[in-house]
Amino acid sequence: MIRPVFIFICAFLLLLDDTCYFIGFDTLEEAQDVQNLLNLPETQKFIESFMFVDDKQAITKDLLMRIGLDNI
């Protein structure tokens, strides 16, 4: 099964294809906190429950928008 992994990227120039989503942060600490929340087993389980692995894009923007970071 596909497992979502959220990583922190610190770069001045960044090139992503159309299937990559990113979140901007004001501080490094905030970015690391959210990365940790998104990689929690509970959050991973939530994401996996809504993934359609047979789709071209298993993790969609709509799926990611369902994650309530304030509720984790």
HELIX and SHEET records of a PDB file:
HELIX    1   1 LEU A   28  LEU A   38  1                                  11    
HELIX    2   2 PRO A   41  PHE A   50  1                                  10    
HELIX    3   3 LYS A   61  MET A   65  1                                   5    
HELIX    4   4 LEU A   69  ASN A   71  5                                   3    
END                                                                             
